[in-house]
Amino acid sequence: MTQKLAEFAAAPGGQRLTLIPVIKLFADMVDLIRGLPPKPSDIADLLLFEGITGLRRHGQFCPITNYLKAHLDIPDKVKVWTSFGSVFIRFGDTEHRFVTPLPVAQFIVRFDAGEYPELIGSSDPKAAAVAA
């Protein structure tokens, strides 16, 4: 077993979180992203319908990141963010990157440019990270 596979961190509730479940979580994120609508405006409509907002130019609180957080149980020790059309997940010193489909990347660019103002949330990260 490699050192990375043996690496662990305490997860909420005192459970152990190993790299293997983090890779599964990443796969679930990829599936969610791939399941988004095929047009940036339709992605915006879906996020609005679900009440998901975010902060412009702040990858940890992008509406796409908050969408993932709303649909998946992401432990505190796992960091997720978007940047330049990619979704990143980091656990310890291990980082994975997924290049999003073009419509998702276009949505992120447009949102950061100020399009979809109805999805711009508060500057308070807790208010921007809408659950459910």
HELIX and SHEET records of a PDB file:
HELIX    1   1 GLN A    3  ALA A    6  1                                   4    
HELIX    2   2 PRO A   12  GLY A   14  5                                   3    
HELIX    3   3 LEU A   19  ARG A   34  1                                  16    
HELIX    4   4 PRO A   40  GLU A   50  1                                  11    
HELIX    5   5 GLY A   59  PHE A   61  5                                   3    
HELIX    6   6 PRO A   63  HIS A   71  1                                   9    
HELIX    7   7 LEU A  102  ASP A  112  1                                  11    
HELIX    8   8 PRO A  117  LEU A  119  5                                   3    
HELIX    9   9 PRO A  125  ALA A  128  1                                   4    
SHEET    1   A 2 PHE A   8  ALA A  10  0                                        
SHEET    2   A 2 ARG A  16  THR A  18 -1                                        
SHEET    1   B 3 VAL A  78  SER A  83  0                                        
SHEET    2   B 3 SER A  86  PHE A  91 -1                                        
SHEET    3   B 3 THR A  94  VAL A  99 -1                                        
END                                                                             
